[in-house]
Amino acid sequence: MSYFPEFDKAVADLREWMSLRKEQGGLVASQEKALLKALRAATRKLEKMPVPPALASREPSDLEEIRALRPRGPRKLKVTLSKEALADRMRGAWLGRSAGCVLGIPCEGMTKSAIRNAAKTLGMKYPLSDYWTIDPKPGAGADHLHYGVTPRKKFLKGRIDKIGGDDDLIYTELGLLILEEYGPDFTPADVGTAWLKYLPMACTAEDIALKNLKKGVKPPATADKDNPYIDWIGADIRSDPWGYAAPGWPERAAEYAWRDAVVSHKATGIHGEMFFSAVIAAAFAVDDPIEAIKIGLTEIPKDCRTAEAVRSALAACKKDNDWGKTTDRILARYKGMSMAHTLNNAELTVAGLYYGKKDFGRTIALTVMGGEDTDCTGATAGSILGAVLGARRLPGKWTAAFGDRVESYIIGKRNWRTSSIVRRFVKVAMRSL
């Protein structure tokens, strides 16, 4: 699906005609050169086009301007957890994130209808009640994306023997390293230094920012050049370490998230990371994920698109009282939008948490079954509910197969342990209590 079907068809037709003439021995190099020049000029013109003033005024990227547009909120909640209880919630959040991610990886990028059809074809329950037993995208290749770390088959039931490598998990690990190496006063520049040290590759906005860092560009300018992905989901999948580091302190978590997000994103992309970081921080202090979501809304501009999307999803859930109807409504609203955008995935995550009704398996399954960027949405929903419930209340069917092993593609940090991740996050979190 695309916003510009006629344009896409014209470009595809042009490519095929150029290929045909080249194969016939025609000289098409001059046409290619002229077309590339025109395309690059059009791209630069779009890049320089200003954001409409009405939107820019309610979607700032500056932290103080963001804070000035927030609604009233608690900013910091009372947390009465013992160190042992905090550790259980932390373990629940990490394992919840991991389970949601692993469930979503095999069907990443698939539509809601394609996921439903795949489940039925493979003889599985729908919505899923367990991990995929057979790959719903068998032509996707042996490795997950192109990290070359964890074979794709290792995300299927019966073959899972660890938490595999995925960007939705390694940024949580990277956030922990940043917090340990630079402390709670880390800066965007520190984040950039850590990226250069630890990231072998990245995708979309992070890829652009990493390339800019390697050219010597300093944050936050790293988010500005050649980056049409500033509103995409890459920042909000980096939310978790900041919520884990500030349990019960959504304002602090959102500030940490801002320092991280500005390296690669602007406006909506930043707000998405700030929102989910605040939600996760709140989840350590409340017993209802929907309450945590409402608290998260108080840490971003009241009228920004992310806040509007979340409120719209909550309203639809309340009105419809039907997961299928609500998710159809969400997907129709964002028809043509990238499957990796912040807004559509935020709404699907909210719907999964709402209709999951604090049942962990149902929550991550419904979130993933909505389609789009399923490893991202499943991971976020799992993290939020995992922080609310704690590890002791997570069903073993979703976590037992992981053991204590975690695989990563962070440079020099390929092998981790869940026990170590939890212990280290608890140590960082204790600074905020």
N, C-alpha and C positions, 0 to 999 in steps of 0.2 A: 504494500500500500504506500502511496506517495501523495504529497501535496500537489505535485506537478506531473501528472501522468502523461500529458501531451508533450511536455518538455523532455521527459525521460524517454519516451518513444522516439522523438526526433533525434536525440543523441544516440540512441541504440541503432536507429536506421542509418545515421551518418557513419557510425563505426563500421557497420556491415558493408556499406557501399565502399568505404575506404579500403576495407580488407579485401573485398572482391577485386577492385581495380589493381591493388598491389599484387594479389595472387596472379592476375592476368599479365603482369609485367608493366603495369602503368606506373608513371612517375607521380606519386602522391605526396612526396616530401614537402613540396612548397605549400600545398593545401594544408597539410598538417601544421606546418610552421605558422601559417596565417591564422588558423583556427586556435592554436594554442595561445598566440598573442592576444587574440580577441577574448578568449576565455579568461586569461589572466587579468586583463584589463577590467573585465566585468566583475571578477572576483574582488579585485582591489576596491572597485567602486562600492560593492556591497559591504565590504569590510569597513569602509570609511563612513558608511551611512549611519547617522546618529540614531540612537534609541529614541522613540517618540517621547517628548518631554513629560506627557502625562504618566507614562510607565516609569520613566527614569526617576521621577519624583517620589514614587512609592516603592522603588526597588533599588536602594543604594547598595554599594559594596563596602563603604567605609563603616567600621565598627560603631563609631559614635553616632553616625547617622542612622544606622540600623537600630541601635538602642533607643534613639529618640522616637522611633515609629512603632515601638512595641506596645502592646496593650499591657494593662496591669498584670502582674504575676507574682508568684511567691519568691522567685529568684533563688532562694535556698530553702530546702525543706529539712525538717528535723529527722535525723537518722539515729535510731536507737539500736542498731544492729551490733552484736558482739563481733569480734574479729572472726570467730568461727562461722557465724551466720553470714557475715559479709563474704567470706570465702565461698560459702555454698551458693550464694546469689551470683558471685563472680563466675564460678564454675558453670552455673546454670546458663548465664549469659553467653559464655564462650562456647559451651557445648550446643546451646540452642542456635547460635549463629552457624556453627559448623554443620549441624544437622540440616538446617534450612538450606544452606548453600549446597551441600552434597545432594539433597533431593532435587534442587533446581538445576544443577549443572547439566544433566543429560538432555533436558528440554529447553535450555537457554535459547531465547530468540524465537521460540515457537509461539504460534498464536493459541488463544484459548481453545478454539475449535480443533486445531491440529493436535493439541495435547489430549483432548477428549477422544478424538478418533484413534490416536496412537494407543491410549490406555485400553480402549475397547478391542482394538485389533490384536493387542498383545495378551488379552484375556485378564487384564488387571481391573481392580475396582476403580470406579471414578465417582468422586474424587479419590485420589490415591490414598491408601491407608498404610503404605510402607514404601520403601525405596523402590525405584525402578528395578525390575528383574532382568529386563532386556532393554538394550539401548533404543530409545524412540527415534534416534537420528543415526542409524547405522552407518551412514556415509560421511559422518563428521570427522573421521580420521582416528588414528590410534591414540593420539595425545589430546588432552584438553587444551583447546586453543593451540598455542605454539610455544608453550613454556617448556615442553620437553621434560617435565618433572614427574607427573603422575599420569600413568596410562588411563585413558578414558574408561576402560572397563573397571577400574578400581573405584568408580563411583556407582557401581551397581550392586544390588543386594546379593550377598553370598561371596562377593569379592572385595568388599570393603574391609580393610585391616588397619586403617589409619585415617586420620584427617588429611586429605590430599591437598596438593598445592593449587591455590586459586587466588586471583587478585582480591576477591571479597574477603579473604582471610589474611593474606600477607600484609595488607595495609594495617590490619589490627596489630600484627606483630611489629610492623615498622613503627607504628605509633608508640608502642611500648618501648622500643629502642630509643626513640626521640625523647620520651619522657625520662628515661633512665640516664641518657647521656647529656641532656641539656637542662633537665629539671623543669619545674612548673612554669618557669619564665622563658621557655623556649620561644623563638621568634620565627617568622616566615623564612628568614635567611637560614636558620638552623634546619628547618624542614628541607629547604633546597639542598643544603650540604648533605643531609642524610639520604636524600634521593640519589645524589651523585655517588654516594658511597655504597648504597645497598641495592638500588634498582637496576637490574640488567636490561629491562625493557618496560614499556607501559603501553596503554591503549588510549585512544582518542585525546581528550584534553590533557591527560597526564603525559602522553607521548609527546605532545607539542611542548608542554612545559619542560619536560626532561631534555628535549633537544635544545630548547632555549637556554636552559641551565648550562649545558655543555658548551654553548657558544659564549658563555660568560654573562648572560643576562641575569639580573638580580630580581628576586621576588619583591613586589607582586607583578612587576613588568613581564614576568615569565608567562602570565596568563593572557597577555594582550595581543601578541603577534601571531598571525596565521592560525587563529584558534576559533573555529566555528562551533566548538563543542562546550563552550563555557556554561551552558544551561543543562548539560547532560549529567548522568548519574554518578560519574566518577568520583565527585567529591563526597556525595552522601554515603557511598560505600566505605568511606574512610571515617565514618562517624564514631564507631564503637570505642576506640581507645580513649577518646576524650570523655565519653559518658562513663566508662569504667574508672577513669582517673578521678572523677568528681561525683561519686555517688551521692544522690540527694541534693546536688548543687547544680541545677540546670543552667544557671547563668554562667558559672565558671566553665562548664562543659561546652556551652555555645561559644564562649570566647576562645577556648582551645581550638574548637572546630574552625572558627574564623581564621585563626593564625595559619592553620593547615590549608584551608580551602583556597585562600587568595593566591597560593602558588600556581594554581591551574584554572580557577574558575572566577566568574563574576556573578553578581546579583543572584538570580535564581539558583545557580549552582551552589553558591555560598550559602544561601538560605536553606537549601535542602540539607546540607551537612550540619549546619547549626541546629536546625529543627530536630533531626534524628539524634544528634548528640544530647540535646536537652531532654528528649523523650527517654533515652536510655538512662541518663542520670536520674531522672525522676522515677524510673521503674524500680530503682533500688529502695525507694522510700514509700511506695504505694503498693496496693494489692490488686490493681486493675489497670491493664494496659491502655484502656480508653482514657482513664484519668491521666495517665502519663502523657498521652497524645495531646490532651487539652492543655496540660502544663507546658509541653513543648511549643505550642503555638504562642505562648507568651514571650518567647525569646527571639522571635523574628518579626519583621514589620507586619502590622495588622492587615494591611491591604496588598501585600505582595502576592504574586501568583501562587507561591507555594502554600501560603496560608489559605488562600481562596480554594486551592485544590483539596487540601485536607478538610476544610469545613464542608466543601461540596460532597466529599466522600462520606463524611459522618452523617450529613443530612440525607443522602441517598439511602444509606444503610437503615436509618431510622424510618424513612418513608416506605421503602420497599419490603423490608423484612424478608428478603429473598436474595441469597448470594448470587445466583445466576442473573437475575434481573439487574442487580446493582453493578456487577462487573460488565455486563453488556452495555449499560448506560455509560460507564467510565470509558470503555474502549471506543464507543461511538463518539464520545466527546473529543477524544484525542486521535481520531482517524487521520492517518497521514503522518503522525508524529513518530520520530525514531523510537524503536523499541528500547533504546538506552537513555531516554530522557528522564529528567528528575520528576516531572509532574505526573505523567501517567503511572509511573511505577510507585510514586508516593501514594496515590489514590488506591491502587491495587493492594498495597501493603496495609493501609488502613482498613480496607474491606476485609482482608484476611484476618486481621486481629479482631475486628468487630464480630464477624460471624463465627470465628473460632471459639469464642466464649470461654477462653482460658483453658481449653483443651489443647495441649501442645501439638499433638499429631495432626489434629483437624486444622489448627491454625496454619502450620507451615504448608500443609497440603492444599488448603483453599487458596493461600497466597500464591503458591507456585502454579496452581491450576488456572489462575487468571491469565497466565502467559506473559509475554514481553521479556524483560530481563530477569528471568526466574531465579537464577542463583543469587542475584542481588536482593530481590524482594523477599525470597524465602529466608535468606540470611538475616536480614534486618528484622523481620517479624519474629524469627526464632530468638534473636538476641534480646529483643524487648521483653517477650514473654518469659524467656529463660531467666532474665534478671528479676522479674516479678515472682516467679515460682521457686527458683533455686534448683540446684542439680538434683536434690533428693526427690523432687516431685516430677522430674522428667522421666517418661517411660523408657525403660532400658532398651526396648526395640529400636529406638532412635539413636542411642549413644553407646551401647555396649561394644559394638563392633569396632569402634575407634581405638579401644585400648587407651594407651597413654601416648601414642605416637602421632606426631604432626610433621607433615612434609611441607617444604617451602622452597621458593626460588629466590629468596633474598641472598645476595652475594655473601658468601662466607657463613651463612646461617641456614643451611638447608634442612637441618634436623632439629626439631623442637619437641617438647613434651607438654601435654596439657597441664600436668601438675605444676610444672615450672612456670608456665604462662600465668596460671591462676595465682600462684604464690607471689610472683613479681608484680602483677597488677594490684593485688591486695596491698603490697608494700607501698606502691605509688598512691593508691587510694587513701591510705591511712593519713597522708598529709592533709587531705581535705576534710577529715572528720574532726 
